[in-house]
Amino acid sequence: MNTRELSKNEYFFGHKACAGCGGSLAVRIALKVLGDRAVAVLPAGCMSAVGFNFPQLAFANNAIISTFAGTASMMTGILAGLNARGEKDFTVVSFAGDGGTADIGIQALSGAIDRNDDILYICYDNEAYMNTGIQKSSLTPYGARTTTTPPGTVSRGNEFRKKDMLEIVRAQGIPYAATASIGYLQDYMNKVEKASKIHGTKYIHVLAPCPTGWGYATDDTVDIAKAAVDCGVWPLREFENGVYSETPARGGDKAEYLRRQTRFSHLTDEEVGAITGGSL
């Protein structure tokens, strides 16, 4: 599927996301690929907060808010219910943030992978608990400023490395897992379409920059998302039926990527060099 073949129908619109929200773009594009037979599950987070404001429901297809920890288990229940009804040609998909995936929801996700339930789990990663005030998650990058990792004389921002969710789900033998970025929408669309046609549990981890939490101009979201891929901070990776592949970085500058975001503005040149010389 290319952009010209993308559905003209909108399945996620009229929401109240911040200007330049990467997560809302990730949801919108995925649902345009999956179509009206997709049933969406969203835990507490940015997308449930902006998409379910009574009386305005921002979803044109069936969508429901799950418990924060139970996204994948609710997907399992929906799958069982639709199968019991004899429904065909549907996709049970989730849109969960980094905190709702790597922290609070990881147990239910692991269980779904273990059962190999036929679901598509999409994590939109804005690298902090943005909906509740920009608190650190286990997917916040090293050195980043958040409200719970403020830089000062003792701390220089987040002191922990970003958890590698792709390796975690890959270790369970998942049929399909991939990373993506809203900076490369064609790649993201291809992976969503491919995943929808594979039986079993599928996991897509899409980088979705947040101008509010990251600190950049709202019209730079797509460019920031591209820069993350180009400099190798966020490589495009894919794991399918035991075969792993990775798209090489395009030669971007990691230091420049960090400097474009105020969440890293407290770092000295030496600290930026130490970070970019290793792995974010």
N, C-alpha and C positions, 0 to 999 in steps of 0.2 A: 504494500500500500504506500502510495506517495501522497503528498499534500493535495494534489489535484483530485485524488480519489476520496479524500476525507469527506465524511458526511457534512452536508450543509446544515443539518439539524443540530440544535444546541440542547444538551442534556444537563448542563450546569451553568446557570445564568441568573442574573439578578441577585447574586450573593453580596455580602458586605465585607469582603476581604479588603485588606489595605491595598492602596495603590502599589503596583509593582509586585504583588504577591506571587512568588514562584509556585507555591502549593496549589493555588487555584488554577493555574495554567496546567499543572500536572494532572489534576482531576478532570478539567475540561477536555483536554486532548485525549486522555485515556477513554473517557466515556464516548467521545465521538468515534473512536476506533471500535469500541465494543458494541455500541448501539443500544437500542431501547430494550433489548433482552438481558441487559446487565442488571443485576440486583446489587446495589452498593451498600456496604457496611462501613460506618465511620465511628470510631471511638471518640471520647472527649478530646478536643484539640481544636486547632485553628479551623479546619474545614467543617467540622460539625457545628462550631460556634457561628461561622459566617453563613452556613448553608441551611440551617434549620431555625430561622428566626420567625416565630409565629407572628402573623399568619402567612408569611412569605416563605414557601419551600422552594429552594433554589434548584431542586432536582426534578427533571422531567421524567425520569425513570424511577422505579421503586428504589427507595433508599431508607435506611434506618440507622439510628444512633445505637451503638453497642455500649456495654460497660467498658470502662477504660482498660481493664485487664483481659476482657473476654472477646476481643475482636474475632480472632480465628475460631474460637469455639462457637460463637454465634453464626459465623459463616458455615460451619459444619452443620448446625441445626437447620439453617435455611436450605442448604444443599439437600439434606435428608427430606425436608418438607416438600421441596419442589419435585424430587424424585418420586416421593410417595403419591404426588398428584399426577404423575405421568408427564410432567412438563419436559420439553425438549429444547435444544438449541438455546440455552441460557448460560450466563457466566455469573458466578458469585464472586464479586470483587470487593476488596477493601481498600480504603485510603486512610492510612494511619500515620501519624507523625513519628518523629524519631523517638520521643519519650514513650509514646504508646506502643512502640515496636520493640526497641532495644532494651527498654527498662521494664515498664509495667506490663506489656503484652507478650513478652518473649516466651513465657511458659505455655500459653495457649497456642502460640505459633509453633513451638517445638512439638506439641502434641499433634497438631494438624499434619505436620510433616511426617511424623512417626506413623500416622494412619494413612498417609498419602491421600488425603481428601482432595477432591477435584475442585480446588479453589485457586483464585489468583490474588495473592496478597501484595499490595503496592504500598511501600513506605515512602512518603514524601519527606525528605530529610532537610529541614531548615536549621538543624544543628543546635537546637535548644528548645526549651518549653516556651515557645513564643506566645501562645495564647494566654498564659497566666503571668507573664511579666519577664520573659527572657531569662529563665533559670537554666542552669547547666543540665544537660542530659549526658548519657554515656556516649553520645555521638557528637558532642561539642569538641571541636578541634583543640589541640594543645595550644596554650597561650591566649586563647580568646577571652575577652571580657564578657561576663554575664552578670546579672544582678546577684548571683550567689558565688561568683568567682571574680570579685572586683580586684583590679590591680592596685598594689600599694607597696609599702616598704618591705613587707614580708612575702606577699604573693605577687606573681607576675601574670595573673589571669589563671585560666584553667590549667591544672598541673597534670592532667591525665591524657593519655593518647586516645584517639577516637576508636571505638569498638568496630571491628571488621565484621559486619553482619553477613556479608556474602560468604566469608569463610565459615561462619557459624552454621548457616543453613546448608552450605555445601558439605560440611562434615557429617550431616545427617543423611546424605545420599538423596537429596531432593532432585526430582526429575529436571527442573529448570530453575535457574536463578541468574539474575543479571543486574548490573548497575546501569544507570542512564542519567542523563542531565537534560533539563529543559532548554539548555543552550544548544542541544543537538536534537531537535524534535523528530527528525526523520528516523534517527536511531531509536529513540524512545517509542515512536509509533510502531516501528518494525518489531520491537521486543514485546510490546503489549499484544500485537496481533499474533505473533508466534506463540506466546504463552497461552493465549486464549484457545489455541488449537491442540495443546498438549494435555493429555490426561494426567491427573494427579496434582500435587501441590506445586504451585509456581510462585516465585518470589521476585519482585522487581524493586530495586532500591534506587529511587530517582532523586538526584540533588535538586533542591528547590530553594534557591536563595531567598532571604527575607530582608528587604531594605530596612525595616524597622529594627530588627535585632542585629543585623550585620553592619549597618551604617554606611549606606551608599545611596545615590540618587535613585528614585523610583523607576526611572526609565532605563536604568543600567542592568536590570535583572537578568535578561537573556545574555547580555555581554559578559556579566560576571560568571554566569553558569558556563559559558563557553570557555572563559579564561581558566576556570578550575580544571577543565578537561585538558586544555591545551598545554598547561604547565605541568601536568601530571599529578596535581593534588587529588583529582578525582578521575582515575582512569576508567574507561568504559570496558567492562569485563562481562564475560558470559560463561555460564556453566550449563552444559546440556548433555544429559545421558553420560555423565562421567568425563566429558571432554571440556577442558577449560581453555578459554582464549581471552586475549586482552589487546585492545587497540593501543598502539604506542602513542606516547605524548607527542604533541605537535611543536614542541620547542618553546613554549611560553615561559615567562619569567615568574617564578614562585614568589619572589620578594615583591614584585610589582602587584601581584594578585593580593597579597596580604596588605600592602600599603593602601589599596583602594578601599579598604573597609575600616571604619573607625573602631571596630571591636578589637583590632590589632594595633591601634595607633599608639598605645602605651609602650610598645616594644622598642628597644633600642636597635640600632643597626646590627650590633653583635648578636642580640637575641634573635632577630629575624634571620641572620645568617646561620645560626645554630639550628633553627627550626627548618629552614629550607634545605639545609645540608643533610637533614635526616628525612624522616617521614612524618607528615601531619596526621 
